[in-house]
C-alpha cells in the first residue's frame, strides 16, 4: 500500500494539479479546460524541490490530453536532473472522466524509466506495459493523472465524499476522499476560499490533504502528502495567467 501511495503522490507532484482562470464570466459546472495551463512549486519539509507544469488540450476527435511535466530547480537541480513527463488521454462522458491511455517517462538523469497503461473499456480490462500486468476495470477507475480531473468534476457536481480505483504501474487500489470543512487559504495569488478534502491510507501509512478553490471550479491550490515518518511533501500554486473570472459554486457564499 505504501508503494501505491507513493506512486499516486508522484502523479500529484510530477505535474501538480494545475490552475488557470477562465477567460470570461462564470463557467458552468463541468468546466475543466478553462483552468489550464499553470505552474506549481513543490517542496519537501519546507525545502524547495522544483516546478510542476500542466496543460490540458482537447483534440478534434473529442478526446482530451492531460500532460504533466516536472523538473528540479535551484539547489535541488545540483543533485537531481531528472524530468518526469506524464501523459493521460481521456474521454469525457458527462461529468465523468474515462481514461484511455497513460504514459510515464523519467529522463535526463542517471536512470531512464518509462511505462504505460492501456484501458480497454469494452473488455473491462487495463493492461500495464510492465510485465503485461492486467486488472479488471471498475466503472470509475482512473490513472495517476485523470483522478485529479475526476475529483474536480465530482466536487463541481456537489459530491462531498467519493472514491476511485486508481491503477499504477503494477497495482490498483481504492482511494477515498471526504470533505472536512472550509478554510480561507493565503496563496501567491491572494486569499482563496477553499474546500478541504482528506484521504488517509487504510493502513495508517500517511495521508493526502487537498485544498480546492471554491470559486475556481474546485481546483486544488495546495496539496500535502504526509508519510508515516512525518515527512511532508507540499505542492502550492505558484502562478496563473488570470484571476478575474470566477466559477460560482453552491459553497461560494458560505465562508467569509
C-alpha positions in Angstrom: 0.0 0.0 0.0 2.9 2.4 0.8 4.3 1.9 -2.7 0.9 2.6 -4.3 0.5 5.8 -2.2 4.0 6.9 -3.3 3.0 6.4 -7.0 -0.2 8.4 -6.5 1.9 11.1 -4.9 4.2 11.0 -7.9 1.2 11.6 -10.1 0.2 14.6 -8.0 3.6 16.1 -7.6 5.1 15.4 -11.0 2.8 18.0 -12.6 0.9 19.2 -9.5 -2.7 20.0 -10.1 -2.7 22.9 -12.4 -4.6 26.2 -12.1 -5.5 28.9 -14.5 -8.6 31.0 -14.7 -11.4 31.2 -17.2 -11.2 33.9 -19.9 -14.7 35.3 -19.3 -17.5 35.2 -16.7 -18.8 32.4 -14.6 -18.4 28.9 -16.1 -20.9 26.1 -16.0 -20.3 23.1 -13.8 -18.1 20.5 -15.6 -15.6 23.0 -16.9 -12.0 21.8 -17.0 -10.1 23.1 -19.9 -10.6 26.8 -18.9 -8.4 26.2 -15.8 -5.2 25.3 -17.6 -2.1 25.7 -18.0 -0.4 26.6 -14.7 2.7 26.2 -12.6 3.2 24.9 -9.0 6.1 24.9 -6.6 6.9 21.6 -4.9 8.8 21.3 -1.6 9.7 18.7 1.0 9.7 19.7 4.7 10.0 23.3 3.5 12.9 22.7 1.2 12.2 23.7 -2.5 12.4 20.8 -4.9 11.2 22.1 -8.3 8.5 23.3 -10.6 5.5 21.4 -11.9 3.6 22.4 -15.1 0.3 21.1 -16.5 -1.6 21.5 -19.8 -5.0 20.2 -20.9 -5.9 20.1 -24.6 -9.0 18.9 -26.5 -8.4 17.1 -29.7 -10.6 17.0 -32.9 -11.9 13.5 -32.1 -13.3 14.7 -28.8 -10.7 13.2 -26.5 -8.6 15.3 -24.2 -4.9 15.1 -23.4 -3.6 16.0 -19.9 0.2 16.5 -19.8 2.3 17.0 -16.8 6.0 17.9 -16.7 8.1 18.3 -13.6 11.8 19.3 -13.2 14.0 20.3 -10.3 15.1 23.9 -9.7 17.5 25.8 -7.5 19.8 23.8 -5.2 17.8 20.6 -5.9 18.9 20.8 -9.5 22.5 20.4 -8.4 21.8 16.9 -7.1 18.9 15.8 -9.4 18.5 16.4 -13.1 15.5 14.2 -13.9 12.5 15.4 -15.8 9.2 13.5 -15.2 6.6 13.6 -18.0 3.2 12.1 -17.7 0.5 12.0 -20.4 -3.1 10.9 -19.9 -5.5 10.6 -22.9 -9.1 10.6 -21.7 -12.7 10.9 -22.9 -15.3 13.0 -21.1 -18.7 11.3 -20.6 -21.0 13.9 -19.0 -19.5 14.6 -15.6 -17.2 11.5 -15.8 -13.6 11.1 -16.9 -12.8 7.8 -18.7 -9.0 7.3 -19.2 -7.9 5.6 -22.4 -4.1 5.7 -22.2 -1.5 6.8 -19.7 2.3 7.0 -20.0 5.1 7.9 -17.6 8.7 8.8 -18.5 11.6 9.7 -16.3 14.5 11.1 -18.3 17.6 13.4 -18.1 19.1 11.7 -15.0 21.2 8.7 -14.2 18.3 6.3 -14.9 15.7 6.3 -17.7 12.4 4.8 -16.8 9.1 4.6 -18.8 5.9 2.5 -18.6 2.3 2.9 -19.8 -1.3 1.8 -19.3 -3.9 1.0 -21.9 -7.6 0.9 -20.9 -10.0 -1.4 -22.8 -13.4 -0.4 -21.6 -15.3 -2.8 -23.9 -13.3 -5.7 -22.4 -13.3 -4.2 -18.9 -9.5 -4.5 -18.7 -6.5 -2.3 -18.2 -3.0 -3.5 -19.2 0.3 -2.2 -18.0 3.4 -2.4 -20.2 5.3 -3.6 -17.1 5.2 -7.4 -17.4 1.8 -7.1 -19.2 0.0 -6.9 -15.8 -3.7 -6.7 -16.2 -6.6 -5.6 -13.9 -10.3 -5.7 -14.2 -11.8 -2.2 -14.8 -14.3 -1.0 -12.2 -16.7 1.7 -13.5 -14.8 4.7 -12.2 -11.2 3.5 -12.5 -8.7 6.3 -13.0 -5.0 6.7 -13.7 -2.4 8.8 -11.8 -3.4 12.0 -13.7 -7.0 11.5 -14.6 -8.2 11.0 -11.0 -7.3 14.7 -10.3 -9.7 15.8 -13.1 -12.4 13.4 -11.8 -12.0 14.9 -8.3 -12.7 18.4 -9.7 -15.8 17.3 -11.6 -17.2 15.4 -8.6 -16.9 18.5 -6.4 -18.5 20.6 -9.1 -21.4 18.1 -9.2 -22.0 18.6 -5.5 -20.4 15.4 -4.2 -18.6 15.7 -0.9 -17.5 12.0 -0.4 -16.2 9.8 -3.2 -13.6 7.1 -4.1 -11.7 5.9 -7.1 -9.9 2.8 -8.0 -6.5 4.1 -9.2 -4.2 2.0 -11.2 -0.4 2.4 -11.4 2.5 0.5 -12.9 1.7 -2.7 -11.0 -1.3 -2.4 -8.7 -4.8 -1.0 -8.3 -6.1 0.5 -5.0 -9.2 2.3 -3.9 -8.6 5.9 -2.7 -11.5 7.5 -0.8 -11.8 11.3 -0.2 -14.1 13.2 2.1 -14.5 16.9 2.8 -13.8 18.1 6.4 -14.7 21.7 6.1 -13.9 25.0 4.5 -10.9 27.2 5.0 -9.6 30.6 3.8 -6.2 30.0 2.4 -3.5 32.6 1.7 -1.8 31.9 -1.7 0.6 33.7 -4.0 -2.5 34.9 -6.0 -4.3 36.1 -2.9 -6.7 34.8 -0.3 -8.9 32.0 -1.7 -11.9 30.3 -0.2 -11.2 26.6 -0.2 -12.9 23.2 0.5 -10.6 20.9 2.4 -10.5 17.2 1.5 -8.7 14.4 3.2 -7.6 10.9 2.3 -6.0 8.6 4.8 -4.2 5.4 3.9 -6.2 2.4 5.2 -3.1 1.0 7.0 -2.2 4.3 8.5 0.9 4.9 6.4 0.2 8.5 5.6 -2.4 11.0 4.3 -3.2 13.4 1.5 -4.9 16.8 2.1 -6.3 18.8 -0.7 -7.4 22.5 -0.5 -9.7 23.1 -3.5 -10.7 26.7 -4.5 -14.4 27.1 -4.2 -14.8 29.9 -6.7 -12.5 28.4 -9.3 -14.0 25.1 -10.2 -12.6 23.4 -7.1 -9.1 23.4 -8.4 -6.7 22.3 -5.8 -4.4 25.2 -4.8 -2.5 23.2 -2.2 -1.8 19.5 -1.7 0.1 17.9 1.2 1.3 14.4 1.5 2.5 13.3 4.9 4.1 9.8 5.3 4.2 7.6 8.3 7.5 9.1 9.4 6.1 12.6 9.4 7.9 13.8 6.2 5.7 16.2 4.3 5.7 17.0 0.6 3.8 20.1 -0.4 2.6 21.5 -3.7 1.4 25.1 -3.8 0.1 27.3 -6.6 3.0 29.4 -8.0 1.4 31.3 -10.9 -1.6 31.5 -13.1 -2.5 33.6 -16.2 -5.5 35.4 -14.9 -7.6 35.8 -11.7 -10.6 37.9 -12.9 -13.3 35.4 -13.8 -14.8 33.1 -11.3 -16.7 29.8 -11.3 -19.7 30.1 -8.9 -20.3 27.1 -6.7 -23.0 26.3 -4.2 -20.4 26.8 -1.5 -19.2 30.2 -2.7 -21.1 32.3 -0.1 -20.7 30.1 3.0 -17.3 31.4 4.3 -16.3 34.9 5.0 
